Amino acid sequence: MLRKIRITLAAVFFIGLTLLFLDFTGTLHHWLGWLSKVQALEAILAFNAVVIVGLVVLTLIFGRIYCSVICPLGVLQDIFGWLGKKAKKNRYTYSKAHNGLRVFLFTLTLISIVLGMGTIVRLLAPYSAFGRIATNLLQPVYMAGNNVLAAIAEHYDSYAFYHTDVWLRSVSSLVIAVVTLVVLAVLAWRNGRTWCNTICPVGTLLSVFARFSLLKIRIDTDKCKNCSLCAKNCKAACIDFKNHKIDYTRCVVCGDCIENCHSAALKYCGPVSSPKAGTSKASSETAGASRRSFLLATALATTAALAQEEKKVDGGLAELLDKKAPERQTPLVPPGAQSLKNLQTRCTGCQLCISECPNGVLRPSTDLMRLMQPVMEFDRGYCRPECTRCSEVCPAGAIKPLDEVEKSSIQIGHAVVSPDHCISALGQDECGNCARHCPVGAIEMVPTDPDDDLSPSVPAVNESICIGCGACEHLCPVRPLSAIYVEGHEVHHNI
């Protein structure tokens, strides 16, 4: 029963989180957005006290079920491990914990967070690693399948699906996702939970509390036959059957050992592992069933969350090709990030905001210090003032929640004009595209010669009201570099 409950709940979390990253319409966030909020490291960085306390209490009662149920990378390891068991049964064996390596990697992660060196954190964080895999490897396949359905529906005059662009956001992020997936698959195939119990900083942190958990898998030495089936099926390699000991800092309460024990020597229970004298077998089984029901009810209770209303963003702009991003002195980061420092400190690079951006503005940074964190480019669209999607989905507090009014008053950068490239300023043609489409009216066309109204016009930017949305840069017809571009601000300001 324990294993069935674990698999059911793990499937709910894994499928839900996968769909959350695959969905490019943003509609599923209304129902599934809470799944990203209960991830451990993201909750810590967001100072989400409710989730943090909840996960600690959950671990102190049930052990490390977070790693086998809630964490998507942990579930992905179980999938690879299951495939390995299909190839060869009883493939695992007991091994001592690599505590030195665990402590070193956890300390390195902690120091990186304190010093703002987030690249190491982003490489090791489990939810972020899964997010990159889903965004870079699975979402393009999902979108391509959607386009096939859209073509079929269009043939029958149906608009149940609509076509969307499939494009590569970042080569470096794709390479990191592929390498992570390969390493994870090899480790899980050969040794089960090596990543989870040695590399992952979240697993190391939860192992401290799991040592003192109320409910544990315990060995009844009177029934144990020392057949070693429990150890051979333990993906965490934490069961020392010869000495009848279990390393609870590594046990993820998967229940595989209980299912494979032929002598019923393993139980998931409290400190008292066997019934007291005079207690009937039926009473013992009833108590066990009650504990399992309590586990199921408590785990399901953690799935309750309030959904938020999604907003639609209109489109219809013509596709502009061969636009190149300028070399900005200061990177542009989304409204709600507040500053480059805040984003760099808290963002785990899960890329959920990137996969959810409906305007194609966000993509992973290739800068080493900000590797895989979101930056803004306007070659495919611009940051629409009415769109607050990235702030709604961020689970780590790197992008604070905003409403439309707040976003429209936040200055993330300002437009800069290059008169030597502007076709209006050069007298080649009357353009004014940037001024016509500026959503806040921060640009106007003025004569290059103030004394001659018939002289060629050049864009003039009112930096005090420009919010840096990038509409001017995106819609500028000059190729390959726009005649007007947006320069970022290290600290965002309210206008």
Buried (B, 14 or more C-beta within 10 A) or exposed (E): BBBEBBBEBBEBBBBBBBBBBBBBEBEBBEBBBBBBBBBBBBBBBBEBEEBBEBBBEBBBBBBBBBBBBBBBBBBBBBEBBBEBBEEEEEBBBBBEBBEEEBEEBBEBBEEBBEEEBBBBBBBBBBBBBBBBBBBBBBBBEBBEEBBEBBEEBBEEEEEEBEBBEBEEBBEBBBEBBBEBBEBBBEBBBEBBBBBBBBBBBBBBBBBEBBBEBEBBBBBBEEEBEEBBBBBBBBBBBBBBBEEBEBBBBBBBBBBBBBBBBEBEBBBBBBEEBBBEEEEEEEEBEEBBEEBBEEBBEBBEEBBEEEEEEBBEBEEEBEEBEEBEBBEBEEBBBBBBBBBBEBBBBBBBBBBBBBBBBBBBBBBBBEBEEBBBBBBBBBBBBBBBBEBBBBBBBBBBBBBBEBEEEBBBBBBBBBBBBBBEBBBBBBEEEEBBBBBEBBBBEBBBBBBBEEEEEEBBBBBEBBEEBBBBBBBBBBBBEBEEBBBBBBBBBEEBEEE
